[in-house]
């Protein structure tokens, strides 16, 4: 029997947000109505379709389209981008929003796929604890209404989550989005960079890079850069290939010799100052209680899912008990010249 663990009211602090959408951790109930079948059928052209977003008794006219890369190919129900430009959002929880990413359940009527959403949401919430330079997220329960009446298994609502836009993130940090192709390491904020490297190791993620991806014109892969006073803050996103999420389609990065994403490999840069790496590791370890509290408090479809989530994270903290040994491992596995 499906067991819902909705245990919010976290005692940990999260970054201050100017948007009402991210001021609350409670699960937000929303409804999306529109031509879902047509939108998904034409996902390669990324055409926008008119939709109605309903929440808290208010209907907002929006446009929606498919977004993403790997998930578009692997998910029967792909992630979406919601465009609020044509709707009236004043006096609603979506006030001030322009465009938002919606992470969806990938496959309808599939518990593992929906559980992956909750685990990825957990990863975002963990990085919120570590740094203000992180994407805020809001957990939602989405009921879908397909105007084409062709999408199946939509009789019930599904978990998903909304992600703060890069525009809003940059404004919150007092900077701007840096759309550049090549990044000099000297321009990176060392503390934020090493913190993101240790975080990626914590969640078992190797699906990121500070180099320009083959299919993109700007840096980086699953990392955004925010320019604040000339220094670049690395902000990671998209964690579905991490060991914490362990999606059915996930594979380790080809640059590492791993068989499963649940195996950890440090792929931070060797150029990073070792003292900064050590400080970042200590920062993560110091927040062990808060990190495990988040992992335990995020909803799950079954108790065993929470236990699996906690067990994966606890293995990191067990290894971090030997701080010098873990730092030596980081030094052996890091990428590039010193």
C-alpha positions as CSV (number, residue, x, y, z in Angstrom):
1,X,0.0,0.0,0.0
2,X,1.3,3.4,-0.9
3,X,2.6,5.3,2.1
4,X,3.1,9.0,1.9
5,X,5.5,10.5,4.3
6,X,4.8,14.2,4.3
7,X,6.9,15.4,7.2
8,X,7.7,19.0,6.7
9,X,8.3,21.9,9.1
10,X,12.1,21.6,8.8
11,X,14.1,23.4,11.5
12,X,16.9,24.1,9.2
13,X,17.4,27.5,7.5
14,X,17.0,28.1,3.8
15,X,18.0,31.1,1.7
16,X,15.8,34.1,1.8
17,X,13.7,34.5,-1.3
18,X,11.9,37.5,-2.7
19,X,9.3,35.3,-4.4
20,X,6.3,34.0,-2.5
21,X,6.6,30.7,-4.5
22,X,9.8,29.8,-2.6
23,X,8.9,31.3,0.7
24,X,7.2,28.1,1.8
25,X,8.3,24.4,2.0
26,X,4.7,23.0,2.0
27,X,3.7,20.8,-0.9
28,X,1.9,23.0,-3.4
29,X,-1.1,21.5,-5.2
30,X,-1.4,22.6,-8.9
31,X,-3.3,21.6,-12.0
32,X,-2.1,21.8,-15.6
33,X,-4.7,21.7,-18.3
34,X,-3.9,21.7,-22.0
35,X,-2.8,19.8,-25.1
36,X,-0.3,17.5,-23.3
37,X,-0.4,14.8,-26.0
38,X,0.4,17.3,-28.8
39,X,3.1,19.0,-26.7
40,X,4.9,15.7,-26.1
41,X,4.5,14.4,-29.6
42,X,6.2,17.6,-30.9
43,X,8.9,17.6,-28.2
44,X,11.8,17.8,-30.7
45,X,10.7,21.2,-32.0
46,X,10.0,22.6,-28.5
47,X,6.8,24.3,-29.5
48,X,4.9,26.2,-26.9
49,X,1.2,25.4,-26.2
50,X,-1.4,27.4,-24.3
51,X,-2.1,25.9,-20.9
52,X,-4.1,26.8,-17.8
53,X,-2.3,26.5,-14.4
54,X,-4.7,26.2,-11.5
55,X,-3.7,26.7,-7.9
56,X,-5.5,27.8,-4.7
57,X,-8.7,28.6,-6.6
58,X,-7.0,30.8,-9.2
59,X,-6.5,29.9,-12.9
60,X,-3.5,31.5,-14.8
61,X,-3.1,31.5,-18.5
62,X,0.4,30.2,-19.4
63,X,2.4,28.5,-22.1
64,X,4.3,25.3,-21.7
65,X,6.8,23.3,-23.7
66,X,9.1,20.4,-23.4
67,X,12.6,21.1,-22.1
68,X,15.8,19.2,-21.3
69,X,18.1,16.9,-23.2
70,X,18.6,13.4,-21.8
71,X,15.3,13.2,-20.1
72,X,13.5,14.1,-23.3
73,X,14.9,11.0,-24.9
74,X,14.4,8.7,-21.9
75,X,11.1,9.9,-20.4
76,X,7.7,9.2,-21.7
77,X,6.5,12.2,-19.7
78,X,9.3,14.8,-20.2
79,X,10.1,17.8,-18.0
80,X,8.4,21.1,-18.9
81,X,9.1,24.8,-19.0
82,X,6.2,27.0,-17.9
83,X,6.0,30.6,-19.4
84,X,4.0,33.0,-17.3
85,X,4.4,36.0,-19.7
86,X,0.8,36.0,-20.9
87,X,-0.8,35.4,-17.5
88,X,-1.8,37.5,-14.6
89,X,0.1,36.3,-11.6
90,X,-0.5,39.3,-9.2
91,X,-1.9,38.2,-5.8
92,X,-0.9,34.6,-6.5
93,X,1.9,32.4,-5.3
94,X,3.4,32.8,-8.8
95,X,3.7,36.6,-8.5
96,X,6.9,37.9,-10.2
97,X,7.6,34.6,-12.1
98,X,8.4,34.7,-15.8
99,X,9.7,31.2,-16.7
100,X,10.0,28.2,-14.5
101,X,11.3,24.7,-15.0
102,X,9.0,21.9,-13.8
103,X,10.6,18.5,-13.1
104,X,8.1,15.8,-13.8
105,X,7.7,12.1,-13.0
106,X,9.2,10.8,-16.3
107,X,6.9,7.8,-16.6
108,X,3.2,7.7,-15.5
109,X,2.1,5.0,-13.1
110,X,5.7,4.2,-12.2
111,X,6.6,4.4,-8.6
112,X,10.4,4.4,-9.1
113,X,10.2,7.2,-11.6
114,X,8.1,9.3,-9.2
115,X,10.4,8.4,-6.3
116,X,13.3,9.7,-8.4
117,X,11.7,13.2,-8.4
118,X,11.6,13.2,-4.6
119,X,15.2,12.1,-4.3
120,X,16.3,14.8,-6.8
121,X,14.4,17.4,-4.9
122,X,16.2,16.3,-1.8
123,X,19.6,16.9,-3.6
124,X,18.5,20.5,-4.4
125,X,17.4,21.1,-0.8
126,X,20.7,19.8,0.5
127,X,22.7,22.2,-1.6
128,X,20.4,25.0,-0.3
129,X,21.8,24.2,3.2
130,X,25.3,24.5,2.0
131,X,25.2,27.7,-0.1
132,X,22.9,30.6,-0.8
133,X,24.2,30.3,-4.4
134,X,21.9,27.5,-5.1
135,X,18.6,27.0,-7.0
136,X,15.6,27.2,-4.8
137,X,12.9,24.6,-5.4
138,X,9.2,24.1,-4.5
139,X,7.7,20.6,-4.3
140,X,4.3,20.3,-6.0
141,X,1.6,17.7,-6.5
142,X,0.4,18.1,-10.1
143,X,-2.8,16.9,-11.6
144,X,-2.8,16.9,-15.3
145,X,-5.7,17.3,-17.7
146,X,-5.0,16.4,-21.3
147,X,-7.2,18.3,-23.7
148,X,-6.4,15.7,-26.3
149,X,-7.5,12.8,-24.0
150,X,-4.6,10.7,-25.3
151,X,-2.2,10.7,-22.3
152,X,-2.8,7.6,-20.1
153,X,-2.5,7.1,-16.4
154,X,-3.2,10.7,-15.4
155,X,-6.2,9.9,-13.1
156,X,-4.2,10.8,-10.0
157,X,-1.7,13.6,-9.2
158,X,2.1,13.2,-9.3
159,X,4.9,14.7,-7.4
160,X,7.1,17.2,-9.2
161,X,9.1,20.3,-8.3
162,X,9.6,23.8,-9.7
163,X,13.0,25.4,-10.0
164,X,13.9,29.0,-9.5
165,X,14.9,30.7,-12.8
166,X,18.6,31.7,-13.4
167,X,17.4,35.3,-13.7
168,X,15.8,35.2,-10.3
169,X,18.8,33.4,-8.8
170,X,21.3,36.0,-10.2
171,X,19.1,38.9,-8.9
172,X,19.0,37.3,-5.5
173,X,22.8,37.1,-5.4
174,X,23.3,40.6,-6.7
175,X,24.9,39.3,-9.9
176,X,24.1,38.3,-13.5
177,X,24.1,35.1,-15.4
178,X,27.4,34.5,-17.2
179,X,26.9,33.1,-20.6
180,X,30.5,32.4,-21.7
181,X,32.1,29.6,-23.5
182,X,35.5,29.2,-21.8
183,X,36.2,29.6,-18.1
184,X,39.5,30.4,-16.6
185,X,39.8,28.7,-13.2
186,X,41.2,32.0,-11.8
187,X,37.8,33.6,-12.3
188,X,36.0,31.0,-10.3
189,X,35.1,31.6,-6.7
190,X,37.3,28.9,-5.1
191,X,35.2,28.4,-2.0
192,X,31.9,27.9,-3.9
193,X,33.6,25.8,-6.5
194,X,35.2,23.3,-4.0
195,X,31.9,23.3,-2.1
196,X,30.1,22.2,-5.2
197,X,32.7,19.5,-5.9
198,X,32.3,18.0,-2.4
199,X,28.5,18.3,-2.7
200,X,28.6,16.4,-6.0
201,X,30.6,13.7,-4.3
202,X,28.2,13.6,-1.4
203,X,25.3,12.8,-3.7
204,X,27.4,10.6,-6.0
205,X,27.1,12.7,-9.1
206,X,29.6,12.7,-12.0
207,X,27.3,14.1,-14.6
208,X,28.7,17.6,-14.7
209,X,31.6,19.6,-16.1
210,X,33.0,23.1,-16.1
211,X,33.8,22.7,-19.8
212,X,31.5,23.5,-22.7
213,X,29.3,20.5,-23.5
214,X,29.4,19.2,-27.1
215,X,25.8,20.2,-27.7
216,X,26.0,23.6,-26.1
217,X,27.6,27.0,-27.1
218,X,28.3,28.1,-23.6
219,X,29.8,26.6,-20.5
220,X,29.0,24.4,-18.7
221,X,27.4,20.9,-18.3
222,X,24.8,20.9,-15.6
223,X,26.4,23.9,-13.9
224,X,25.4,27.5,-14.2
225,X,27.8,30.4,-13.7
226,X,26.7,33.6,-11.8
227,X,29.0,36.6,-12.1
228,X,29.1,38.5,-8.8
229,X,31.6,41.4,-8.8
230,X,33.8,39.7,-11.3
231,X,33.9,36.3,-9.6
232,X,32.0,33.3,-11.0
233,X,29.9,31.3,-8.7
234,X,29.3,27.7,-9.8
235,X,25.7,26.6,-9.3
236,X,25.0,22.9,-10.0
237,X,21.7,21.5,-11.2
238,X,20.1,18.4,-12.8
239,X,21.0,15.5,-10.4
240,X,19.0,12.7,-12.0
241,X,22.2,10.8,-12.8
242,X,23.4,10.9,-9.2
243,X,23.6,7.9,-7.0
244,X,21.2,9.6,-4.5
245,X,18.5,9.6,-7.2
246,X,19.7,6.3,-8.9
247,X,17.3,6.7,-11.9
248,X,16.8,3.6,-14.0
249,X,18.4,5.2,-17.0
250,X,21.3,6.8,-15.2
251,X,24.9,5.9,-16.1
252,X,28.2,7.2,-14.7
253,X,30.2,9.8,-16.6
254,X,32.3,8.2,-19.4
255,X,35.4,9.8,-17.9
256,X,35.2,7.6,-14.8
257,X,35.7,3.9,-14.5
258,X,32.5,3.1,-12.6
259,X,29.8,0.5,-13.2
260,X,27.0,2.1,-11.2
261,X,26.0,5.7,-10.3
262,X,25.8,4.5,-6.7
263,X,29.6,4.3,-6.6
264,X,31.2,7.6,-5.7
265,X,34.1,9.3,-7.6
266,X,35.5,12.7,-7.0
267,X,35.9,14.7,-10.2
268,X,36.7,18.1,-8.8
269,X,39.7,19.9,-10.3
270,X,43.2,19.3,-9.0
271,X,43.8,23.0,-9.3
272,X,41.6,23.6,-6.4
273,X,43.5,24.8,-3.3
274,X,43.6,21.8,-0.9
275,X,42.8,24.0,2.1
276,X,39.7,25.2,0.3
277,X,38.7,21.6,-0.4
278,X,39.3,20.7,3.3
279,X,37.2,23.6,4.5
280,X,34.4,22.6,2.1
281,X,34.5,19.0,3.4
282,X,34.4,20.2,7.0
283,X,31.5,22.5,6.1
284,X,29.5,19.6,4.7
285,X,30.3,17.3,7.7
286,X,29.3,20.1,10.2
287,X,25.9,20.0,8.6
288,X,25.5,16.3,8.8
289,X,22.4,16.5,11.1
290,X,20.7,19.1,9.0
291,X,21.4,17.2,5.8
292,X,20.1,13.9,7.1
293,X,17.0,15.8,8.5
294,X,16.2,17.1,5.1
295,X,16.7,13.6,3.6
296,X,14.3,12.1,6.2
297,X,11.7,14.9,6.0
298,X,11.2,15.0,2.2
299,X,8.1,12.9,1.2
300,X,8.6,9.4,-0.1
301,X,6.3,6.8,-1.6
302,X,7.4,4.1,0.9
303,X,9.4,3.9,4.1
304,X,12.1,1.9,2.4
305,X,12.7,4.8,0.0
306,X,13.6,7.1,2.9
307,X,15.8,4.4,4.4
308,X,17.7,4.0,1.1
309,X,18.1,7.7,0.8
310,X,19.5,8.0,4.3
311,X,21.8,5.0,3.9
312,X,23.4,6.4,0.8
313,X,24.2,9.7,2.5
314,X,25.4,8.1,5.7
315,X,28.0,6.2,3.8
316,X,29.6,9.5,2.8
317,X,29.7,10.6,6.5
318,X,31.2,7.3,7.5
319,X,34.0,7.8,5.0
320,X,34.4,11.5,6.1
321,X,35.1,10.2,9.6
322,X,38.7,9.7,8.2
323,X,39.0,13.3,6.9
324,X,42.7,13.0,5.8
325,X,42.0,9.6,4.1
326,X,39.1,11.1,2.2
327,X,41.1,14.1,1.2
328,X,43.9,11.8,-0.1
329,X,41.2,10.0,-2.2
330,X,40.1,13.4,-3.6
331,X,43.7,14.2,-4.5
332,X,44.1,10.8,-6.3
333,X,40.8,11.1,-8.3
334,X,40.8,14.9,-9.1
335,X,40.9,16.0,-12.8
336,X,43.6,18.0,-14.6
337,X,47.0,19.4,-13.6
338,X,47.7,20.8,-10.2
